[in-house]
Amino acid sequence: MKPKNENESLFPSLSYKERLMGFAFCSILGYFIQILSFGSFIGILGGSPNKFALTYSLGNILALFGTAFLIGFKKQFENMIDKERQMTSIIFASSLVMIFLSVYLFKSKLLVLIFLLTEFCSYTWYVASYIPFARDCIKGCLKNIIKS
């Protein structure tokens, strides 16, 4: 059994401060790319969702990669298959793969839109699982919207 204080990050030779900086850089860059992707959001309305979907998805991937600096891929995977997050993680990962397949293999704009919406919802639900009461808040908001 490994000691609990052993560094299992993807970059064990880096100091904690350096790993924290790597995490911050990947996360901020990933979210920045996601924000930039909204510059091509108008393409969705014009029937060309590919550029937005690919850019947004790459931003998500980069933001998640940041956790490798802190906890490593193994721990991230263990967190993703945790009972609370397992289904959401499967849906999220599948939607990422399907977006790329829909763009490059199937060349289907409708599938891109479907999987983009699925990716957005599952990513939001996944991230909310780390924030206390966030899922309950989302559920409450959705109930109020549906009642209206």
Contacts in CASP RR format, 6 or more apart in sequence:
PFRMAT RR
TARGET T0000
AUTHOR 0000-0000-0000
METHOD contacts of the structure
MODEL  1
MKPKNENESLFPSLSYKERLMGFAFCSILGYFIQILSFGSFIGILGGSPN
KFALTYSLGNILALFGTAFLIGFKKQFENMIDKERQMTSIIFASSLVMIF
LSVYLFKSKLLVLIFLLTEFCSYTWYVASYIPFARDCIKGCLKNIIKS
2 8 0 8 1.000
8 71 0 8 1.000
8 72 0 8 1.000
8 74 0 8 1.000
8 75 0 8 1.000
9 19 0 8 1.000
9 68 0 8 1.000
9 69 0 8 1.000
9 70 0 8 1.000
9 71 0 8 1.000
9 72 0 8 1.000
10 68 0 8 1.000
10 69 0 8 1.000
10 72 0 8 1.000
10 73 0 8 1.000
11 18 0 8 1.000
11 19 0 8 1.000
11 68 0 8 1.000
11 69 0 8 1.000
14 69 0 8 1.000
19 69 0 8 1.000
19 70 0 8 1.000
20 69 0 8 1.000
20 70 0 8 1.000
22 66 0 8 1.000
22 69 0 8 1.000
23 66 0 8 1.000
23 67 0 8 1.000
23 69 0 8 1.000
23 70 0 8 1.000
25 66 0 8 1.000
26 62 0 8 1.000
26 63 0 8 1.000
26 65 0 8 1.000
26 66 0 8 1.000
26 69 0 8 1.000
27 63 0 8 1.000
27 66 0 8 1.000
29 59 0 8 1.000
29 62 0 8 1.000
29 63 0 8 1.000
30 58 0 8 1.000
30 59 0 8 1.000
30 60 0 8 1.000
30 62 0 8 1.000
30 63 0 8 1.000
31 59 0 8 1.000
31 63 0 8 1.000
33 55 0 8 1.000
33 56 0 8 1.000
33 58 0 8 1.000
33 59 0 8 1.000
33 62 0 8 1.000
34 55 0 8 1.000
34 56 0 8 1.000
34 59 0 8 1.000
34 60 0 8 1.000
34 63 0 8 1.000
36 55 0 8 1.000
37 51 0 8 1.000
37 52 0 8 1.000
37 55 0 8 1.000
37 56 0 8 1.000
37 59 0 8 1.000
38 52 0 8 1.000
39 52 0 8 1.000
40 51 0 8 1.000
40 52 0 8 1.000
40 55 0 8 1.000
41 52 0 8 1.000
43 49 0 8 1.000
43 51 0 8 1.000
43 52 0 8 1.000
44 52 0 8 1.000
44 113 0 8 1.000
47 109 0 8 1.000
48 109 0 8 1.000
49 109 0 8 1.000
49 112 0 8 1.000
49 113 0 8 1.000
49 116 0 8 1.000
50 103 0 8 1.000
50 109 0 8 1.000
50 112 0 8 1.000
52 116 0 8 1.000
53 99 0 8 1.000
53 102 0 8 1.000
53 103 0 8 1.000
53 112 0 8 1.000
53 113 0 8 1.000
53 115 0 8 1.000
53 116 0 8 1.000
54 99 0 8 1.000
54 100 0 8 1.000
54 103 0 8 1.000
56 116 0 8 1.000
56 119 0 8 1.000
56 120 0 8 1.000
57 96 0 8 1.000
57 99 0 8 1.000
57 100 0 8 1.000
57 116 0 8 1.000
57 119 0 8 1.000
60 96 0 8 1.000
60 119 0 8 1.000
60 123 0 8 1.000
61 96 0 8 1.000
64 76 0 8 1.000
67 75 0 8 1.000
67 76 0 8 1.000
68 76 0 8 1.000
71 79 0 8 1.000
79 85 0 8 1.000
80 86 0 8 1.000
80 89 0 8 1.000
80 93 0 8 1.000
80 126 0 8 1.000
81 89 0 8 1.000
84 129 0 8 1.000
85 126 0 8 1.000
85 129 0 8 1.000
88 122 0 8 1.000
88 125 0 8 1.000
88 126 0 8 1.000
88 129 0 8 1.000
89 126 0 8 1.000
91 118 0 8 1.000
91 122 0 8 1.000
92 119 0 8 1.000
92 122 0 8 1.000
92 123 0 8 1.000
92 126 0 8 1.000
95 115 0 8 1.000
95 116 0 8 1.000
95 118 0 8 1.000
95 119 0 8 1.000
95 122 0 8 1.000
96 119 0 8 1.000
98 111 0 8 1.000
98 115 0 8 1.000
98 118 0 8 1.000
99 112 0 8 1.000
99 115 0 8 1.000
99 116 0 8 1.000
99 119 0 8 1.000
102 108 0 8 1.000
102 111 0 8 1.000
102 112 0 8 1.000
102 115 0 8 1.000
103 112 0 8 1.000
124 138 0 8 1.000
125 135 0 8 1.000
125 138 0 8 1.000
127 134 0 8 1.000
128 134 0 8 1.000
128 135 0 8 1.000
128 137 0 8 1.000
128 138 0 8 1.000
129 135 0 8 1.000
END
